């Protein structure tokens, strides 16, 4: 085979390889905008702030109050001084959020990029979290600074009361609705066992706790059906018991 033919064949193979690589979908990068507003008390600025995230019109969330010490690279002097460029990070077990923008005169805003810690996702799977954990799940966990210890405590409580273990999306929802080990133990101790994540969230969202479950029983209602319990609660049944 001549050199010219070999070169042509090599170029053809390279083109095929490039096309194959181009066809592989890249992982979606979590990016968006952020802004900080300081917290005040008695006319003085506290060392904590509200941190708001925006990813388009339909995806907004807030993190706060959060200590400035958790935002590595941003100082109170930068936040309260004259406007200047800033770069800082929020480091969590689930990944790192990197911020760029402008801070000054008590406010700050700019753009952020999230780099997921895929090793944390693999560890969560080993500790009882079902199904795949994508970068968006990790971003939401990082927003809450969720640690492996918190997950283990939650999973242990779910197992103790025969409740279903969550998948990654359900884990985020449980935490966002403040369903923790204490809540699970409270409801489980009152006899509500074997619940699904959605059932736990629904009970918490309607302020159903062990006191209400015991009040229902004292009033003669022995049901363990969560929808029935929520319905009775919303209609004020046994609320004064």
Helices and strands as residue ranges (DSSP letters): H 3-22, E 30-41, E 44-54, E 60-67, G 68-70, E 71-72, H 76-80, E 84-92, E 95-104, E 107-116, H 118-126, H 135-143, H 148-160, H 168-176, H 181-189, H 197-205, H 210-218, H 226-234
